[in-house]
C-alpha cells in the first residue's frame, strides 16, 4: 500500500477537490455498469461540470498555474483541462445532445471518466509536487490565501443517485 501524498497546506484544498473528481469518475463507471440510461448520466455530467469542473479549473489556472504559465508541465495540465472541457461541452452536454440518447454515449462517458482520472493522477503525482518544489514559500502562501478566498465548496448533492444499486 502506498503512502498518502503529503501536500503543502496552501494547495491541500485543490487535492481535496480532486477526491470529488475521482468519485465522479467512479459514479459514471457505476452507472454504466448498472446499465443506467445514459441521458441520466449526461444530466449528472452537466451538473458536475457547472458545480465542480468549471470553478475548479478556474481556480487552478487563475491562482496556481498563472505563477508558471510558460512551464511545460503547467501547459500540459491546461491542455488537459481544455480537452476535458471540450469533451463535456461539445460531446456530452451540448443543448442538442443532453436529452438525446446516442449509441456512442457509453464510450464518451467512459472516455470522460478515464481522461479526468488520468488528469487528476497527473496533477497529484507529478504537477503538484513539481510546483511545490519550484514555487517559493511566499508564492505558495499567497496561493493558499487566494484559494481560501475563492474556493468553491464542492457540492455533490445531485438528487438522482443513479450510481447506487437499487434493491429489487
PAMI-837480 format. One record per residue: x, y, z of N, C-alpha, C in turn. Coordinates in steps of 0.02 Angstrom, whole numbers, padded with zeros to 5 digits, always signed. Layout:
BEGIN
XYZXYZXYZ ...
***
This chain:
BEGIN
+00043-00059+00000+00000+00000+00000+00045+00062+00000 +00031+00108-00045+00073+00168-00049+00052+00218+00004 +00101+00259+00025+00088+00310+00075+00048+00366+00043 +00004+00398+00082-00032+00456+00055+00017+00511+00036 -00001+00548-00015+00042+00603-00037+00034+00661+00012 +00091+00687+00037+00090+00744+00081+00090+00807+00039 +00040+00848+00047+00031+00907+00006+00044+00969+00047 +00075+01019+00017+00085+01084+00051+00016+01110+00072 +00011+01136+00133-00055+01159+00157-00089+01209+00111 -00050+01248+00075-00078+01300+00031-00120+01271-00026 -00104+01211-00047-00141+01183-00104-00180+01119-00085 -00187+01108-00021-00224+01049+00001-00297+01050-00022 -00326+01111-00026-00396+01115-00049-00403+01088-00120 -00355+01102-00163-00358+01077-00231-00355+01000-00231 -00314+00973-00187-00310+00900-00182-00375+00870-00155 -00405+00905-00107-00470+00881-00081-00522+00882-00137 -00520+00934-00178-00566+00938-00235-00557+00878-00281 -00495+00856-00289-00481+00800-00334-00517+00737-00311 -00528+00731-00247-00565+00673-00221-00635+00671-00254 -00666+00729-00258-00733+00732-00289-00730+00714-00363 -00677+00733-00396-00670+00716-00467-00664+00640-00476 -00624+00608-00433-00617+00536-00437-00682+00500-00421 -00719+00527-00373-00784+00499-00356-00833+00506-00415 -00830+00563-00449-00870+00575-00509-00855+00521-00562 -00792+00507-00572-00772+00456-00621-00800+00388-00601 -00796+00372-00537-00822+00309-00512-00897+00305-00523 -00932+00360-00510-01005+00360-00518-01025+00348-00591 -00988+00377-00637-01001+00365-00708-00993+00290-00722 -00938+00262-00699-00925+00191-00710-00979+00147-00680 -01001+00164-00619-01054+00126-00587-01119+00130-00628 -01135+00191-00650-01196+00200-00689-01195+00158-00752 -01138+00157-00785-01132+00117-00847-01136+00043-00832 -01103+00022-00777-01104-00049-00759-01175-00071-00742 -01214-00027-00711-01283-00043-00693-01331-00032-00752 -01303-00014-00809-01341-00002-00870-01396+00050-00861 -01377+00104-00827-01422+00161-00817-01429+00198-00883 -01488+00224-00897-01500+00264-00957-01447+00320-00959 -01411+00324-01014-01356+00373-01019-01380+00445-01017 -01443+00458-01031-01468+00526-01025-01465+00548-00952 -01480+00503-00906-01475+00519-00834-01402+00535-00816 -01356+00496-00843-01285+00508-00827-01262+00573-00858 -01284+00588-00919-01267+00652-00952-01289+00711-00909 -01349+00706-00881-01375+00761-00839-01332+00770-00777 -01307+00715-00750-01260+00721-00694-01195+00753-00716 -01171+00736-00775-01111+00767-00802-01121+00842-00808 -01179+00864-00832-01194+00935-00838-01193+00969-00769 -01223+00937-00720-01223+00963-00651-01152+00969-00624 -01114+00916-00631-01046+00915-00604-01002+00966-00640 -01012+00972-00704-00974+01020-00743-00985+01091-00715 -01048+01108-00705-01065+01175-00681-01042+01187-00609 -01053+01139-00565-01040+01148-00494-00969+01131-00472 -00933+01095-00513-00866+01074-00493-00812+01089-00544 -00819+01063-00604-00764+01068-00652-00747+01140-00670 -00796+01179-00688-00782+01248-00707-00747+01286-00651 -00775+01289-00590-00740+01326-00538-00672+01297-00520 -00666+01232-00520-00602+01201-00502-00548+01218-00553 -00563+01209-00617-00515+01225-00669-00495+01299-00666 -00544+01343-00653-00529+01414-00649-00482+01429-00591 -00495+01399-00533-00452+01410-00475-00380+01388-00490 -00373+01329-00517-00305+01305-00533-00270+01351-00582 -00305+01370-00634-00274+01410-00687-00261+01482-00666 -00308+01513-00631-00303+01584-00615-00264+01598-00551 -00257+01548-00509-00222+01559-00445-00155+01523-00443 -00152+01462-00464-00090+01422-00458-00049+01422-00522 -00079+01402-00577-00042+01393-00639-00015+01459-00666 -00048+01514-00650-00027+01579-00676+00043+01598-00651 +00066+01565-00599+00133+01580-00572+00189+01551-00616 +00173+01502-00657+00223+01471-00702+00190+01457-00769 +00163+01508-00803+00123+01497-00863+00160+01467-00922 +00226+01475-00925+00264+01450-00982+00295+01382-00969 +00284+01355-00910+00313+01290-00893+00276+01234-00930 +00313+01187-00956+00284+01133-00996+00235+01089-00956 +00251+01077-00893+00206+01037-00851+00139+01073-00840 +00143+01138-00829+00082+01178-00821+00043+01180-00886 +00078+01189-00941+00044+01189-01006+00008+01123-01019 +00039+01069-00998+00008+01003-01006-00058+00999-00967 -00057+01024-00905-00118+01022-00864-00172+01065-00895 -00154+01124-00919-00203+01168-00951-00231+01136-01014 -00189+01104-01053-00212+01069-01113-00261+01013-01095 -00248+00979-01040-00294+00926-01017-00360+00957-00996 -00358+01015-00962-00420+01049-00944-00461+01063-01006 -00429+01090-01058-00465+01107-01120-00494+01045-01154 -00455+00991-01153-00479+00929-01184-00540+00902-01147 -00538+00902-01081-00595+00878-01041-00655+00924-01052 -00643+00989-01050-00696+01038-01059-00729+01030-01128 -00689+01020-01178-00716+01011-01246-00758+00947-01251 -00733+00893-01222-00770+00830-01223-00838+00839-01189 -00838+00873-01132-00900+00883-01095-00948+00928-01134 -00924+00987-01153-00970+01036-01182-00992+01021-01253 -00949+00991-01292-00966+00979-01362-00995+00910-01375 -00977+00861-01335-00999+00793-01348-01053+00768-01299 -01051+00792-01238-01096+00762-01188-01153+00807-01165 -01141+00872-01158-01195+00914-01130-01215+00971-01177 -01195+00968-01239-01218+01018-01287-01295+01017-01286 -01327+01076-01291-01400+01079-01286-01437+01029-01331 -01411+01020-01391-01446+00974-01437-01433+00901-01421 -01388+00887-01374-01371+00817-01359-01391+00795-01289 -01400+00842-01243-01409+00824-01173-01469+00777-01161 -01523+00786-01198-01582+00744-01188-01590+00690-01241 -01538+00679-01280-01542+00629-01334-01493+00573-01319 -01520+00514-01309-01476+00457-01301-01445+00439-01368 -01380+00428-01368-01345+00413-01431-01306+00349-01423 -01295+00312-01477-01260+00248-01471-01190+00254-01441 -01157+00310-01452-01089+00318-01428-01085+00345-01356 -01141+00355-01323-01141+00383-01255-01095+00346-01207 -01101+00281-01204-01061+00242-01155-00987+00252-01168 -00968+00253-01231-00898+00263-01249-00875+00333-01229 -00916+00384-01242-00897+00452-01224-00893+00461-01149 -00939+00432-01113-00938+00437-01040-00878+00401-01011 -00862+00343-01038-00802+00306-01017-00739+00347-01031 -00736+00377-01089-00679+00419-01107-00672+00477-01059 -00727+00510-01043-00725+00566-00995-00698+00542-00928 -00724+00488-00902-00702+00463-00837-00627+00446-00839 -00605+00414-00893-00534+00396-00899-00490+00458-00903 -00510+00506-00944-00469+00567-00953-00465+00607-00888 -00521+00614-00854-00521+00652-00791-00481+00616-00738 -00487+00551-00734-00448+00511-00686-00374+00520-00700 -00354+00513-00763-00283+00521-00781-00258+00592-00765 -00301+00641-00777-00282+00711-00764-00270+00722-00689 -00315+00697-00648-00307+00705-00575-00243+00670-00553 -00231+00611-00578-00170+00574-00559-00108+00613-00581 -00109+00643-00640-00053+00684-00663-00041+00743-00616 -00093+00779-00600-00084+00837-00557-00059+00816-00488 -00087+00764-00460-00068+00743-00392+00002+00713-00389 +00019+00672-00437+00082+00635-00434+00141+00672-00465 +00128+00715-00514+00182+00749-00549+00181+00824-00541 +00126+00855-00560+00124+00928-00564+00128+00961-00495 +00086+00942-00449+00086+00975-00384+00153+00967-00347 +00182+00907-00345+00249+00902-00314+00300+00947-00349 +00297+00950-00414+00342+00992-00453+00333+01066-00435 +00270+01088-00432+00257+01158-00414+00279+01173-00343 +00268+01126-00298+00290+01135-00228+00365+01145-00224 +00402+01113-00269+00475+01120-00269+00498+01184-00302 +00460+01209-00351+00482+01265-00392+00452+01332-00372 +00401+01333-00332+00373+01396-00308+00402+01411-00240 +00410+01475-00225+00436+01495-00160+00382+01486-00107 +00404+01485-00045+00356+01479+00010+00308+01538+00009 +00333+01598-00006+00290+01657-00010+00237+01649-00065 +00257+01622-00122+00209+01611-00176+00156+01560-00156 +00178+01506-00124+00131+01455-00102+00082+01483-00050 +00108+01524-00004+00065+01555+00047+00013+01600+00014 +00034+01637-00037-00013+01681-00073-00066+01639-00109 -00045+01584-00138-00093+01538-00170-00144+01515-00119 -00120+01495-00060-00164+01472-00007-00215+01524+00013 -00193+01587+00019-00239+01641+00037-00291+01652-00017 -00269+01652-00079-00316+01663-00134-00366+01605-00140 -00342+01545-00130-00388+01487-00133-00439+01491-00076 -00416+01512-00017-00462+01517+00040-00517+01568+00026 -00499+01621-00010-00549+01673-00026-00594+01650-00084 -00566+01614-00131-00603+01598-00192-00635+01529-00193 -00611+01485-00151-00630+01415-00156-00704+01405-00152 -00728+01371-00202-00797+01347-00202-00799+01286-00156 -00854+01273-00128-00861+01213-00088-00890+01160-00133 -00852+01107-00146-00879+01055-00188-00945+01030-00160 -00994+01029-00202-01061+01010-00181-01086+00958-00229 -01087+00897-00206-01113+00844-00249-01178+00820-00219 -01226+00865-00216-01291+00849-00188-01341+00833-00244 -01316+00801-00296-01358+00784-00353-01412+00736-00331 -01474+00751-00347-01532+00714-00321-01538+00643-00349 -01520+00632-00412-01529+00567-00444-01467+00524-00433 -01466+00486-00380-01408+00444-00364-01410+00379-00404 -01403+00387-00469-01408+00330-00516-01355+00278-00505 -01300+00296-00473-01244+00251-00464-01255+00201-00407 -01308+00210-00368-01323+00164-00313-01366+00107-00339 -01346+00048-00322-01384-00011-00344-01449-00013-00305 -01502-00016-00342-01569-00018-00311-01586-00090-00294 -01611-00100-00234-01632-00168-00216-01700-00182-00249 -01708-00243-00269-01771-00261-00304-01818-00299-00260 
***
